[in-house]
């Protein structure tokens, strides 16, 4: 039980600290604006420097693919369009439950606008209980709980591709529309799977290929894939400005600034000259640059994990002012390469946020379909217990520890 009186004493001074942080953030934004103006006049040269010396830098800097001065207004989506979304949840395994297993639940949403068609809102559960599935990841030093999360990511991508193919086929069969209805495939979070960097190659080969195969299935249907990141903490775009701030002729960080702090170091004394305006998030900066409904230039991510992606699936991103916030929007290269398709996808994203009062309604509904609440967990294990008893198993029940936690006498 949380002791609020003790907590209140620790909260003293937080308002003053936040005020100081806000003032410092404003100074960092001002410095970044000056660097952006400089970078806009030297953009081609700075991109060349980033390509040449980027591997010597202790930070990941995205590269702009459009003019840094570009601010594009996004139009509203057409009246008739379709949005697909998936999201996942799970019941984690526990040795204290009646059986060691876990459940993955993927929420599915298909919303048709201006077409007089019923939506799809449901979920697909999968129970994992076989030993070869539960303990497969142990050989790579990955816990069952962590591997469960990776399997959920794969399931979300595969189900999204299946939805895309089903919707595409239904539109062809119906033949009621004079023109193809635009379709958007939307996912919550980044398309850059940073967690793969820390995994052994054999484990990565079981995760990334099925995801990229699902993306390829969407590409064949010409359904743009978009990753939507609310409250993004990324600083990839701001890191590019560090090349504009570098005082050396050659931005070789390992030679000139090997003793200086990296991009995550908050100490100003030891920070490299190019990092004086950090830490500054991309979203914080672009919130001061973009009007509602506008997007920033597109950037190409240079995250090292993307070297494992097929060229057509490398990730690009921009920042979109959706009104309540500035969101990071990511697309694969094949979406970025088709200007009309990309702009149509962004228009549907913006319309989704407007319909969802600040967050894409399809993603919110996919989450609601996927989430496993306390009552669902109880019913899941009750069903499992009934099945085990029906199969003739004896001594079915939770551990004494779990039983006491559920029935505390305090």
Buried (B, 14 or more C-beta within 10 A) or exposed (E): EEEEEEEEEEEEEEEEEEEEEEEEBEEBBEBBBEBBEBBBEBBEEBBEBBEEBBEBBBBBBBBBEBEBEBBBEBEEBBEBBBBBBBBBBBBEBBEEBBBBBBBBBBBBBBBBBEBEBEEBBEBBBEBBEEEEBBEBBEEBEBEBEEBBBBBBBBBBBBBBBBBBBBBBEEBEEEEEEEEEBBBBBBBBBBBBBEBBEEBEEEBBEBBBEBBBBBBBBBBEBBBBBBBBBBEBEBBBBBBBBBBBBBEEEEBBBEEBBEEBBBBEBEEEEEBBEBBBBBBBBBBBBBBEBBEEBBBBBBBBBBBEBBEBBBEBBBBBBBBBBBBEBBBBBBBBBBBBEBEEBBBBBBBBBBBBBBBBEBBBBBBBBBBEBBBBEEEBBEEBBEEBBEEBEEEEEEEBEBEEEBEEEEEEEE
